[in-house]
Amino acid sequence: MRLFTVAALCATLLSVPQAATAAPAGCFDRAAAVTYEESRIETPALPGGTRVPYHLVDVGGFSPYVTALQRDLCRASSPEATRRLLEAHGTRLWQTAVARAQGRLTMGTIDRYDDRPLYWSRLMGTRDLRQWLPRFPLTDTDRATLLRTYEYASRGVSHTTFGGGVRRVLVSGFDPYQLNGEIRRSNPSGGSALALDGLTYRNGAETVRVRAVVLPVTWSGFDAGIVEDAFGPHLSATATERADLIMTISQGNRGVMVVEQWAGAWRGGYPDNNNEGEAELIPPAPRWPQPSPTPEFIETTLPHPAMTGAGTGPWPTTLNPRSCEWPAGTRPTGPVRCGNDGPSPGGQAQAGGGGNYLSNESMYRSNRLRRELGATDVPGGHLHISALVYPADPLVVIDDAFATDRAATIEQTVALVRAAGAAA
């Protein structure tokens, strides 16, 4: 990824959106189908309140980026031209969010740790891509490829270059989730990814650099291989920028930071952001080598003593040894046994220490691939970070207490990643 000075970065990020104008009429079919997740953009305001998705994009300063993408889609002249503009717009959105989160760019009226403007802006972009009426023939396959181009660029997946002479740490966070019950949701792991991307620090005589991506909360996105596509290029023996440590990060329980000892091979099927889910073994990923049979459990190799002993706060940091399993040959109808003494011989995975949702699966997939590619010398695992508590008044999207709590959690996450990177 090209390196910018702060001044050059700000000029590059702001140039196109400042010139944005409204998209031409008739360029989008607003009756065309969108995903369940994208349909939440139009969530009505509570009586006396605001339409939260649009409000967050606006107060985050991202509205011009949404408008600019609409305008440029309407001007696109070919599939290849569209691919290039989506790569540029997705990259601009990601780099803007990173620069804003790290205080290198001031925009909007809400605190810099807020991950929600990026989430809703990206979602408005994918919605517009689905409803876009191009001036040239476009197959469903072509449109899906364009969607992936925009997603990967705007999630940081296309931009994990480290540069030479550094110890390389690659981490992931997540989008907000469980939005049906709380449209205001933020995800501090996504905010942490934005705060961490590009972080460079000294550890003795060495320089450590962190790259970060934000993963979707969708089973389909995982099935399509986004976890493997994010981590795989930095795990193979021939990788020019092989990782020295990988870590997946997600929101967990309130008031504690937890290194998960075990990830399990079973997905519980709890509904994702598209309201989809099916209980099953975690499927293999396309485009990447996969073990056969797939391991039931994978144990962390993160330097957890360094993390738990780093003295970070405000929350305590612990190692969670819990795992849940079915006795051999009884999945999925047998009795489930959970305990802290590790998986038993022949036991079939029901859940890792962090459950069997997408957080568990992010650890499982990234480390299944790490092992299959022979990167057993690269530490890897998962960190669950403290959950957020939302303002009691449902009409308040953000208040000082919420912002302070989220900032403290993100700063502690950054400190834990720094400790792990130094100990790798």
TAZISUL-V935719 format. One line per field, one symbol per residue. psi: psi as a letter, one per 40 degrees, with the letter a starting at -180 (. if undefined). A space follows every 10 residues. Layout:
# TAZISUL-V935719
psi: ???
This chain:
# TAZISUL-V935719
psi: hhhiiddddd dddeddddei iiiiieeige eiiiidddde dehiiiheai hdddddddee eedddddddd dddeeieidd dddddddddd dddddddddd deeehhiaei ieeheddddd dddddddddd ehgieihhid dddddddddd dddeeedeff hdiifihhhh iiaiiiifed egeehihedd ddddddhehh iigbeihhhh iiihiighdd dddefddddd ddeeeidehd ghieiihihi hbiheihhhh diiiehheei haeefiihhi ihiiiieiii ihiiidihii eigdddddee fiieiihihh eiiiiiihee hfeihhhiie eiiiheihhd iadeafaddd dddddddddd ddeefeehii aihhihiihi hdheehdiid dddddddddd dddddddddd dde.
